[in-house]
């Protein structure tokens, strides 16, 4: 079975500080893609960062970076210099190379405190 | 580019009524998806389409139907609405491969009373 687990339902961080959101997943496939999506109060889902499982180098996008541990099936998101606009629900997701379906976690609600 | 648009934004249905949620994308994406998001949960795939004329079931297809007659449109039909279908519905699309970035619509909040 393909599953995604986000064990932190809620987190908070002070503005300008760094926070890490956890995600673990399970799949028997070896080729897949991992994603972090952000859902602000507007409900619009926005891609934050994407990681190909065959790449050892961790993906980075400005203040967002991931720690991808393939053997441990772990894919955490680090947000540096947190901003008020980062307040949102964050979803971890993956899709296999041969599949047609994304699998989403239950989300982590992040609040950035001024 | 409008991206992915969904109508309506909100809707209240009575038990047993039917309705169609509309989804249109103007990015010439071949893949389109319908998800539902229940409170405190992640997104669950209802149906998806890999191109015009081709649709397939996702994790939670019961109580829904879809069609894809054009590349742009992917309507979701609810027949005989039930309270368990109260949810927020998202349409999404992606280009060429399913593992490319999915672009999401703004969602439709549906309440069945």
Interface residues (C-beta under 8 A of the other chain):
Chain A: X4 X9 X32 X33 X35 X42 X43 X44 X45 X46 X47 X50 X91 X93 X95 X96 X97 X99 X100 X101 X102 X104 X105 X106 X107
Chain B: X31 X33 X40 X41 X42 X43 X44 X45 X48 X50 X56 X58 X59 X88 X90 X92 X98 X99 X101 X102 X104 X106 X107
